[in-house]
Amino acid sequence: MKQTKKAHIAVLVSGGGTNLQALINAQKKGILTSGRICLVISNNASAYALKRAENAGIPTAVITRRDLGSQEAMEEKILKTLKEHRIDLIILAGFMSILSEHFTKAYDHRIINVHPSLIPSFCGEGFYGLKVHEAALAKGVKVTGATVHFVNEIPDGGEIILQKAVYIREDDTPETLQKRVMRLAEWQILPAAAEKVSKELISGDCSRDR
């Protein structure tokens, strides 16, 4: 029987949107079936991720702290927009803004993020993008990877959902390592986690009316 009930997903982005593209591809391939991407929100009007959403026919919104004057005002506008689209699950895909406790509590266990390391290594405040891979190489670890976790008010502090390991090569640079972690880990476990959480939400155990 064809599944009709799907969790409504919003993806929050700030940049190029490669993880958003992985989610869009997973939806097209039938990997993400329990949820549907209904909205993409960016806090950067020039983010290429907005073009990716447009190409996939996904509605977009640009909501910036600069336009609204404060982080609090930006978060309130995002919350209002999420409610208007009846969003069940929020996915942070390169969203370069730390969300407040007020925001994360409004969507408790309904916000997930992908981080480019095996948490609890190389995570928390200040660890993002290439900085994570630079730290891993400087430390000399042999294995890194990516983690999808629930989001709370502590940076990278929420419960882990999925992890995938990636071996480090002797000739790796932060740039080559970043690309391989994306390809072998992030782009695989983020759609898988989105499907897992979406399935749990529509099962009735976690769902609540918005």
N, C-alpha and C positions, 0 to 999 in steps of 0.2 A: 504494500500500500504506500502511495506517495506521501511523504511527509509534508504537511502544510504549515504547521506551527513552527516558527523560527524566532530565535532571539534577535532583537534589533540591535545592531552593533554600530557604534560610532568610533572612528579612528582619529586620534589626535596627533597631529604632525607639525614639524617645524621646518623640515628641509627637503631633501631629494625624494624621500618616500620609497626607498627600496624595500623596506619591510611592509609598507602598504601594498606595494606591487606583489609581494609574495602572498599576501592575504587575498588580493584580487585574483591572482592566478589559482590559488587553492580553491576559491569559490567556483571558478570556471571549471576546474578539474574534478569537482565533486568531493574534495577533501574536507572543505568547510561546508557542511550541509545543514547543521542544526542552527546556524546563525546566518544572518544576511547583513552585509555592510550597507547601512542606510544613510550614513552621513560621514563626511570627513571635515574636521575642524582644524584650522591652522592659526597659530599666533604669529604667522609671518606671511604677509600678502604675496611675497614673491617666491614662496616655496614651490618647487617643481612638483611636489606631491599633489598639489591642487590640480595640476594638468593631468596627472595620472588618474585622479578621481574623475575629472571631466571626461577623459577618454573612455572610462569605464561606465559612464552614465550615472555616477554617484553624486548626489547633491553635496555642495560644499558651503562652508561658512568661514569667514575670516574674522577672528575676534582677538584684538591685540590690547596689551596693557598700555601701549602708547596712545591708542585712540581713546581708551576709557579712563586713563589717568591713574589706575592702581591695579595691583594684583587682585585685590578683593573684588573690584568692579568687573575685571575680566572673568574671574571665576563665576561670579553671579550671572553674567551674560551667558557663559558656557552652560551652566546648570539650567538656565531658562531654555536655551536652545535644545539641550538634550531632552528636556521634558516635553517640549513641543513635538519632537520626533519620536517620543515614546521609547527612548533608548533603554535597553536592558543591560548592555555590556559595553564598557569603554576599553579600547585598546590604545595604549601609548606606543606609538611607533616613531621614535626619534622626536618626541615632544620635549623641547628644551625649556621646561619650566617646572619647578617643584611645586606640587599641589599642596594646599593647606589641609590641616586636619578637618576643617569644616567641609571641604570638598570631598575628601576621601571617605568621610563617614556617611556622606549622603549616598554614596555608591559602595557601601561596605561589601567586600568580596565580589565586586562587579567591575573592578578596574584591574587590568593586567598590563605588565610591561615586560619587554625583553631587554636584558642587560648582557653585554658582550664579555662575560667572564663566568666562571663557576662560583657563584655566591656560596660562601662568604668571602671569597678572595677578590681583591681589587674592585671593591664596590663601596657605595656610600657617597657622601658629599664630595664633589670634586672629581669623581671617577666617571667619565663619559667619553664617548668617541675614541679617538686615537690615544687619549691619556691612559685608558684601560690597558691597551696593548703595549704601550711604552712601559708601563709599570710591570706588566707580566714579563717582558723581555729583560728588563733591568734586574728583576728578581732571579731570573734564570730558571723559572719553572719549565717543566717539560710538557705539561698538559694544561690547556686552557679550555675555553668553550663558551657556551651561552646558557643563560637561565631565563625562564619565564616565571614571573612571580606576581602574586597579588600586590597591589599598591596600597600603602598606608601613609601616614604623615612622615615616616622615617624614610629617607632616601634608600632604596633597595632593601627595605626592612621587612617587607611583607612575606607571607608564606610562599614557599617554592612550589610551583606546579610541575614544571618539566626542566630537565637539564640535558645537555648533550656535550660530550667532550670532543676536543680537537687537539691533535698532537702538534707541538711546536717544532719547526725545522731549524737546523743550525744557521741557515742563511736567511731566516725570516727578518723582515723589517716590520715596524708597526703597520705600515700600509699593506704589505702582503698578508700579514696575519689577520688584519681586519677583514680583508676581502674573503679569506678562507673561512674565518669564523662565521661571516655572514652566509656564505654559500653552503657550508656543511652543517651549520648549527642553527643560526637565527631563522633563516628562511624555511627551515623544516619544523622546528619546535614551536614557533609562534602560531602558524596555522593549526598545528595539532592541539595546542593549548586553547586556542580560540574555539575549536570544535568541542573539546572536552568540557570547557566551562559553559558554552552555549547549551550543550546537551543536558548538563546538570540543571541549568536555569529553566529550560522548558519542560523538564521532567515533573516540575511541580514542587520539588523539595526546596528549591531556593527562590522560586518566583514570588513576586509580590506586585501588586498593582501600583502603577505610577500615574 
